[in-house]
Amino acid sequence: MFKQKVTELVAKGLEEKPSIFLIDLSISEGNKINITLDGDSGVTLQDCIDISRAVEHNLDREEEDFSLEVASAGATSPLIQKRQYTKNIGRILHVKQNDNIEIEAELTAANDDFIVLEWESREPKKIGKGKETVQNRVEVPYENIKEAKVVIVF
């Protein structure tokens, strides 16, 4: 009952912020509410405050005590929702697939079914000696992705 009410309050708060979306909502022992948000253009402190207020101001601590933490998805957090892939097109991802193959490449596209990763590699020439630069492209269905993280480049 409590989790359902919190979920509804978060959804209502997010209706006013269409570019922000929920990544995770958990309620642990002692009614410790943890909300993780992401956004198409990132999440501001004000976004977190607004969602916190949408929840906190509509719950009664006299009825049920709780603690509340609202945060944005960290830069090194794994990507969870398809919408996160779309916002990271053009960035380098490190993708672990279910078959334990790992690819680190540029995310060039994402749709409802799969992501597209592209990278260059040096391969032996098919004819003659030496190596040539080859453009690689692979489509990875979401169900084959065990974990994907954005690679932070300095």
CYANA upper distance limits for C-alpha pairs under 8 A (distance plus 0.5 A):
  1 MET  CA      5 LYS  CA      6.82
  2 PHE  CA      6 VAL  CA      6.78
  3 LYS  CA      7 THR  CA      6.51
  3 LYS  CA     27 ILE  CA      7.42
  4 GLN  CA      8 GLU  CA      6.69
  5 LYS  CA      9 LEU  CA      6.73
  6 VAL  CA     10 VAL  CA      6.69
  6 VAL  CA     55 VAL  CA      7.01
  7 THR  CA     11 ALA  CA      6.69
  7 THR  CA     25 LEU  CA      8.15
  8 GLU  CA     12 LYS  CA      6.62
  9 LEU  CA     13 GLY  CA      6.65
  9 LEU  CA     54 ALA  CA      6.86
  9 LEU  CA     55 VAL  CA      5.91
  9 LEU  CA     58 ASN  CA      8.01
 10 VAL  CA     14 LEU  CA      6.63
 10 VAL  CA     51 ILE  CA      7.07
 10 VAL  CA     54 ALA  CA      7.38
 10 VAL  CA     55 VAL  CA      6.74
 11 ALA  CA     15 GLU  CA      6.80
 12 LYS  CA     16 GLU  CA      7.87
 12 LYS  CA     54 ALA  CA      8.28
 13 GLY  CA     17 LYS  CA      7.77
 13 GLY  CA     50 ASP  CA      7.97
 13 GLY  CA     51 ILE  CA      6.10
 13 GLY  CA     54 ALA  CA      5.99
 13 GLY  CA     55 VAL  CA      8.20
 14 LEU  CA     18 PRO  CA      7.00
 14 LEU  CA     20 ILE  CA      7.09
 14 LEU  CA     21 PHE  CA      7.32
 14 LEU  CA     51 ILE  CA      7.62
 19 SER  CA     39 GLY  CA      5.94
 19 SER  CA     40 ASP  CA      5.89
 19 SER  CA     41 SER  CA      7.72
 20 ILE  CA     37 LEU  CA      7.32
 20 ILE  CA     38 ASP  CA      6.27
 20 ILE  CA     39 GLY  CA      4.63
 20 ILE  CA     40 ASP  CA      7.06
 20 ILE  CA     42 GLY  CA      8.37
 20 ILE  CA     43 VAL  CA      7.50
 20 ILE  CA     47 ASP  CA      8.46
 21 PHE  CA     37 LEU  CA      6.24
 21 PHE  CA     38 ASP  CA      5.99
 21 PHE  CA     39 GLY  CA      6.32
 22 LEU  CA     35 ILE  CA      8.08
 22 LEU  CA     36 THR  CA      6.78
 22 LEU  CA     37 LEU  CA      5.24
 22 LEU  CA     38 ASP  CA      6.95
 23 ILE  CA     35 ILE  CA      8.26
 23 ILE  CA     36 THR  CA      5.87
 23 ILE  CA     37 LEU  CA      5.78
 23 ILE  CA     38 ASP  CA      6.97
 23 ILE  CA     73 ALA  CA      8.00
 23 ILE  CA     80 ILE  CA      7.62
 23 ILE  CA     81 GLN  CA      7.67
 24 ASP  CA     34 ASN  CA      8.23
 24 ASP  CA     35 ILE  CA      6.28
 24 ASP  CA     36 THR  CA      5.51
 24 ASP  CA     37 LEU  CA      7.60
 25 LEU  CA     33 ILE  CA      7.81
 25 LEU  CA     34 ASN  CA      6.25
 25 LEU  CA     35 ILE  CA      5.13
 25 LEU  CA     36 THR  CA      6.96
 26 SER  CA     33 ILE  CA      6.38
 26 SER  CA     34 ASN  CA      5.78
 26 SER  CA     35 ILE  CA      7.16
 27 ILE  CA     31 ASN  CA      6.18
 27 ILE  CA     32 LYS  CA      5.87
 27 ILE  CA     33 ILE  CA      5.01
 27 ILE  CA     34 ASN  CA      6.82
 28 SER  CA     32 LYS  CA      5.68
 28 SER  CA     33 ILE  CA      7.19
 30 GLY  CA     65 ASP  CA      8.37
 30 GLY  CA     66 PHE  CA      7.27
 31 ASN  CA     65 ASP  CA      7.47
 31 ASN  CA     66 PHE  CA      5.27
 31 ASN  CA     67 SER  CA      6.96
 32 LYS  CA     66 PHE  CA      6.21
 32 LYS  CA     67 SER  CA      5.29
 32 LYS  CA     68 LEU  CA      6.56
 32 LYS  CA     69 GLU  CA      8.43
 33 ILE  CA     66 PHE  CA      7.61
 33 ILE  CA     67 SER  CA      6.43
 33 ILE  CA     68 LEU  CA      5.22
 33 ILE  CA     69 GLU  CA      6.65
 34 ASN  CA     68 LEU  CA      6.64
 34 ASN  CA     69 GLU  CA      5.43
 34 ASN  CA     70 VAL  CA      6.57
 34 ASN  CA     71 ALA  CA      8.45
 35 ILE  CA     68 LEU  CA      8.41
 35 ILE  CA     69 GLU  CA      6.67
 35 ILE  CA     70 VAL  CA      5.22
 35 ILE  CA     71 ALA  CA      6.82
 36 THR  CA     70 VAL  CA      6.48
 36 THR  CA     71 ALA  CA      5.53
 36 THR  CA     72 SER  CA      5.87
 36 THR  CA     73 ALA  CA      6.36
 37 LEU  CA     43 VAL  CA      7.69
 37 LEU  CA     48 CYS  CA      8.29
 37 LEU  CA     70 VAL  CA      8.03
 37 LEU  CA     71 ALA  CA      6.70
 37 LEU  CA     72 SER  CA      5.19
 37 LEU  CA     73 ALA  CA      6.33
 38 ASP  CA     42 GLY  CA      6.60
 38 ASP  CA     43 VAL  CA      6.30
 38 ASP  CA     72 SER  CA      6.13
 38 ASP  CA     73 ALA  CA      6.15
 38 ASP  CA     84 GLN  CA      8.21
 39 GLY  CA     43 VAL  CA      5.86
 39 GLY  CA     84 GLN  CA      8.44
 40 ASP  CA     83 ARG  CA      8.13
 40 ASP  CA     84 GLN  CA      7.92
 40 ASP  CA     87 LYS  CA      6.06
 41 SER  CA     87 LYS  CA      7.80
 43 VAL  CA     47 ASP  CA      6.65
 43 VAL  CA     48 CYS  CA      7.90
 43 VAL  CA     72 SER  CA      6.57
 44 THR  CA     48 CYS  CA      7.17
 45 LEU  CA     49 ILE  CA      6.75
 46 GLN  CA     50 ASP  CA      6.53
 47 ASP  CA     51 ILE  CA      6.82
 48 CYS  CA     52 SER  CA      6.52
 48 CYS  CA     70 VAL  CA      6.20
 48 CYS  CA     71 ALA  CA      6.74
 48 CYS  CA     72 SER  CA      7.86
 49 ILE  CA     53 ARG  CA      6.60
 49 ILE  CA     70 VAL  CA      8.16
 50 ASP  CA     54 ALA  CA      6.67
 51 ILE  CA     55 VAL  CA      6.88
 51 ILE  CA     70 VAL  CA      7.96
 52 SER  CA     56 GLU  CA      6.41
 52 SER  CA     68 LEU  CA      7.88
 52 SER  CA     69 GLU  CA      8.02
 52 SER  CA     70 VAL  CA      6.64
 53 ARG  CA     57 HIS  CA      5.99
 54 ALA  CA     58 ASN  CA      7.11
 55 VAL  CA     59 LEU  CA      7.06
 56 GLU  CA     68 LEU  CA      8.10
 59 LEU  CA     64 GLU  CA      8.48
 60 ASP  CA     64 GLU  CA      6.83
 60 ASP  CA     65 ASP  CA      8.12
 61 ARG  CA     65 ASP  CA      5.04
 61 ARG  CA     66 PHE  CA      7.20
 73 ALA  CA     77 SER  CA      6.75
 75 ALA  CA    150 VAL  CA      7.72
 75 ALA  CA    152 ILE  CA      8.30
 76 THR  CA    149 LYS  CA      6.85
 76 THR  CA    150 VAL  CA      7.09
 76 THR  CA    151 VAL  CA      8.24
 76 THR  CA    152 ILE  CA      8.34
 77 SER  CA    149 LYS  CA      6.99
 78 PRO  CA    147 GLU  CA      6.75
 78 PRO  CA    148 ALA  CA      5.91
 78 PRO  CA    149 LYS  CA      5.19
 78 PRO  CA    150 VAL  CA      8.11
 79 LEU  CA     84 GLN  CA      6.63
 79 LEU  CA     85 TYR  CA      7.48
 79 LEU  CA    147 GLU  CA      7.76
 79 LEU  CA    148 ALA  CA      6.08
 79 LEU  CA    149 LYS  CA      6.37
 79 LEU  CA    150 VAL  CA      8.36
 80 ILE  CA     84 GLN  CA      7.52
 81 GLN  CA     85 TYR  CA      7.68
 82 LYS  CA     86 THR  CA      7.23
 82 LYS  CA    110 ALA  CA      8.26
 82 LYS  CA    111 ASN  CA      8.21
 82 LYS  CA    112 ASP  CA      7.50
 83 ARG  CA     87 LYS  CA      7.06
 84 GLN  CA     88 ASN  CA      6.94
 85 TYR  CA     89 ILE  CA      7.04
 85 TYR  CA    110 ALA  CA      6.76
 85 TYR  CA    115 ILE  CA      8.15
 86 THR  CA    109 ALA  CA      7.74
 86 THR  CA    110 ALA  CA      6.07
 86 THR  CA    111 ASN  CA      8.03
 88 ASN  CA    107 LEU  CA      7.69
 88 ASN  CA    150 VAL  CA      8.28
 89 ILE  CA    106 GLU  CA      8.23
 89 ILE  CA    107 LEU  CA      5.60
 89 ILE  CA    108 THR  CA      5.91
 89 ILE  CA    109 ALA  CA      6.57
 89 ILE  CA    110 ALA  CA      7.88
 90 GLY  CA    106 GLU  CA      6.56
 90 GLY  CA    107 LEU  CA      6.00
 90 GLY  CA    108 THR  CA      6.14
 91 ARG  CA    106 GLU  CA      6.01
 91 ARG  CA    107 LEU  CA      6.30
 91 ARG  CA    108 THR  CA      8.50
 91 ARG  CA    150 VAL  CA      7.44
 91 ARG  CA    151 VAL  CA      8.10
 92 ILE  CA    104 GLU  CA      7.25
 92 ILE  CA    105 ALA  CA      5.76
 92 ILE  CA    106 GLU  CA      4.75
 92 ILE  CA    107 LEU  CA      6.54
 92 ILE  CA    150 VAL  CA      6.46
 92 ILE  CA    151 VAL  CA      5.95
 92 ILE  CA    152 ILE  CA      8.38
 93 LEU  CA    103 ILE  CA      8.37
 93 LEU  CA    104 GLU  CA      6.06
 93 LEU  CA    105 ALA  CA      6.14
 93 LEU  CA    106 GLU  CA      6.61
 93 LEU  CA    107 LEU  CA      6.87
 93 LEU  CA    148 ALA  CA      7.00
 93 LEU  CA    149 LYS  CA      6.06
 93 LEU  CA    150 VAL  CA      5.01
 93 LEU  CA    151 VAL  CA      5.91
 94 HIS  CA    102 GLU  CA      7.58
 94 HIS  CA    103 ILE  CA      6.30
 94 HIS  CA    104 GLU  CA      4.84
 94 HIS  CA    105 ALA  CA      7.28
 94 HIS  CA    148 ALA  CA      6.13
 94 HIS  CA    149 LYS  CA      5.87
 94 HIS  CA    150 VAL  CA      6.84
 94 HIS  CA    151 VAL  CA      6.81
 95 VAL  CA    102 GLU  CA      6.07
 95 VAL  CA    103 ILE  CA      5.76
 95 VAL  CA    104 GLU  CA      6.77
 95 VAL  CA    145 ILE  CA      7.37
 95 VAL  CA    146 LYS  CA      8.13
 95 VAL  CA    147 GLU  CA      6.38
 95 VAL  CA    148 ALA  CA      4.85
 95 VAL  CA    149 LYS  CA      7.12
 96 LYS  CA    100 ASN  CA      6.57
 96 LYS  CA    101 ILE  CA      6.53
 96 LYS  CA    102 GLU  CA      5.04
 96 LYS  CA    103 ILE  CA      7.22
 96 LYS  CA    145 ILE  CA      6.66
 96 LYS  CA    146 LYS  CA      5.96
 96 LYS  CA    147 GLU  CA      5.67
 96 LYS  CA    148 ALA  CA      6.75
 97 GLN  CA    101 ILE  CA      5.89
 97 GLN  CA    102 GLU  CA      6.69
 97 GLN  CA    144 ASN  CA      5.98
 97 GLN  CA    145 ILE  CA      5.04
 97 GLN  CA    146 LYS  CA      5.46
 97 GLN  CA    147 GLU  CA      7.41
 98 ASN  CA    144 ASN  CA      5.86
 98 ASN  CA    145 ILE  CA      6.44
 98 ASN  CA    146 LYS  CA      5.64
 99 ASP  CA    144 ASN  CA      8.33
105 ALA  CA    117 LEU  CA      6.14
105 ALA  CA    118 GLU  CA      6.13
105 ALA  CA    119 TRP  CA      5.81
106 GLU  CA    117 LEU  CA      5.92
106 GLU  CA    118 GLU  CA      5.83
106 GLU  CA    119 TRP  CA      6.83
107 LEU  CA    115 ILE  CA      7.62
107 LEU  CA    116 VAL  CA      6.39
107 LEU  CA    117 LEU  CA      5.21
107 LEU  CA    118 GLU  CA      7.14
108 THR  CA    115 ILE  CA      8.26
108 THR  CA    116 VAL  CA      6.09
108 THR  CA    117 LEU  CA      6.34
108 THR  CA    118 GLU  CA      7.12
109 ALA  CA    115 ILE  CA      6.20
109 ALA  CA    116 VAL  CA      5.49
109 ALA  CA    117 LEU  CA      7.91
110 ALA  CA    114 PHE  CA      6.49
110 ALA  CA    115 ILE  CA      4.76
110 ALA  CA    116 VAL  CA      6.71
111 ASN  CA    115 ILE  CA      6.95
113 ASP  CA    141 PRO  CA      6.31
113 ASP  CA    142 TYR  CA      6.82
114 PHE  CA    139 GLU  CA      6.73
114 PHE  CA    140 VAL  CA      5.80
114 PHE  CA    141 PRO  CA      4.46
114 PHE  CA    142 TYR  CA      5.78
115 ILE  CA    139 GLU  CA      6.14
115 ILE  CA    140 VAL  CA      5.82
115 ILE  CA    141 PRO  CA      6.90
115 ILE  CA    142 TYR  CA      7.63
116 VAL  CA    137 ARG  CA      7.44
116 VAL  CA    138 VAL  CA      6.23
116 VAL  CA    139 GLU  CA      5.03
116 VAL  CA    140 VAL  CA      6.85
117 LEU  CA    137 ARG  CA      6.24
117 LEU  CA    138 VAL  CA      5.92
117 LEU  CA    139 GLU  CA      6.98
117 LEU  CA    140 VAL  CA      8.18
118 GLU  CA    135 GLN  CA      7.76
118 GLU  CA    136 ASN  CA      6.00
118 GLU  CA    137 ARG  CA      4.95
118 GLU  CA    138 VAL  CA      7.07
119 TRP  CA    135 GLN  CA      6.53
119 TRP  CA    136 ASN  CA      5.76
119 TRP  CA    137 ARG  CA      7.23
120 GLU  CA    133 THR  CA      6.96
120 GLU  CA    134 VAL  CA      6.04
120 GLU  CA    135 GLN  CA      5.12
120 GLU  CA    136 ASN  CA      6.32
121 SER  CA    133 THR  CA      6.12
121 SER  CA    134 VAL  CA      5.86
121 SER  CA    135 GLN  CA      7.17
121 SER  CA    136 ASN  CA      7.77
122 ARG  CA    131 LYS  CA      6.48
122 ARG  CA    132 GLU  CA      5.99
122 ARG  CA    133 THR  CA      5.11
122 ARG  CA    134 VAL  CA      6.62
123 GLU  CA    131 LYS  CA      5.73
123 GLU  CA    132 GLU  CA      6.03
123 GLU  CA    133 THR  CA      6.86
123 GLU  CA    134 VAL  CA      7.09
124 PRO  CA    129 LYS  CA      7.88
124 PRO  CA    130 GLY  CA      6.43
124 PRO  CA    131 LYS  CA      4.73
124 PRO  CA    132 GLU  CA      6.77
125 LYS  CA    129 LYS  CA      6.83
125 LYS  CA    130 GLY  CA      6.47
125 LYS  CA    131 LYS  CA      5.49
125 LYS  CA    132 GLU  CA      6.20
140 VAL  CA    144 ASN  CA      7.09
140 VAL  CA    145 ILE  CA      7.76
141 PRO  CA    145 ILE  CA      7.52
